[in-house]
Amino acid sequence: MEVMDAIRARRSYRSLAPAEACPGLADDLAMAASLAPSCFNRQPWRFVFASGDALEGVFASLSRGNEWFRAASMVAGVYTKRDLDCVAGRREYYLFDTGMAVGMMLLRATELGLVAHPIAGFDEEAASRALRLPEDALLVTLIALGRRADLISQVLSGHQIEAERERPPRLPLDEIRTLLDSPA
Ligand SMILES: Cc1cc2nc3c(=O)[nH]c(=O)nc-3n(C[C@H](O)[C@H](O)[C@H](O)COP(=O)(O)O)c2cc1C
């Protein structure tokens, strides 16, 4: 798959069907993430993959509106710590670098024909406990892994159903990029 095809195909679908949750998949996704760039190659990202019985505690931490997440076959918990990466004045790179690694993971999952949907809507303390994270870890996101279901999930709200059918709109390029071609 071409990179641009994966970028276009990646979607945060919420109607999930089972996928095979095996250590090989966790390794494949973690490997893709590990190839991301990071400040001084500090690699601040850490991942915990939960499947089977280990998912119950994770599902119990979900916020309202994220009931669809319970159909995930595997969940990747992404965590980091501030002191694992560069700090340059106001610029703290641990979240930035971890986000880049997650981007790589999402694209690889897409290439494998999977849905990989990151969320912020969960109780951080409960999810961290369920994933047995170290005390000082910052759990940044939970990623639902599964296959895209043929039918739209019954638990979705109106706008979530809409987002299954069409990608949520993006800001116009004019709002997010500026071109400079001569000195001020
Ligand atoms: C940091 C982050 C947090 C998110 N939290 C949630 C969430 O709690 N629940 C949810 O259904 N989707 C969540 N999403 C998915 C976004 O809603 C989705 O990426 C956005 O609407 C764009 O859609 P697309 O990914 O299909 O292009 C989150 C995505 C990110 C990156």
The ligand as a Gaussian input file, in Angstrom:
#p B3LYP/6-31G(d) Opt

LIG

0 1
 C       -6.372000      12.175000      20.919000
 C       -7.664000      11.666000      20.320000
 C       -8.746000      11.466000      21.159000
 C       -9.929000      10.940000      20.636000
 N      -10.940000      10.615000      21.507000
 C      -12.026000       9.978000      21.018000
 C      -13.016000       9.497000      21.924000
 O      -12.915000       9.594000      23.152000
 N      -14.102000       8.874000      21.389000
 C      -14.267000       8.695000      20.030000
 O      -15.267000       8.113000      19.625000
 N      -13.326000       9.144000      19.158000
 C      -12.209000       9.769000      19.611000
 N      -11.231000      10.185000      18.742000
 C      -11.401000      10.024000      17.278000
 C      -11.700000      11.387000      16.593000
 O      -13.014000      11.754000      16.885000
 C      -11.449000      11.245000      15.064000
 O      -10.084000      10.984000      14.852000
 C      -11.859000      12.508000      14.313000
 O      -13.234000      12.711000      14.389000
 C      -11.469000      12.432000      12.847000
 O      -12.007000      11.301000      12.215000
 P      -11.091000      10.286000      11.415000
 O      -10.010000       9.809000      12.363000
 O      -11.991000       9.146000      10.987000
 O      -10.492000      10.988000      10.241000
 C      -10.043000      10.698000      19.237000
 C       -8.947000      10.913000      18.406000
 C       -7.757000      11.374000      18.943000
 C       -6.561000      11.547000      18.034000

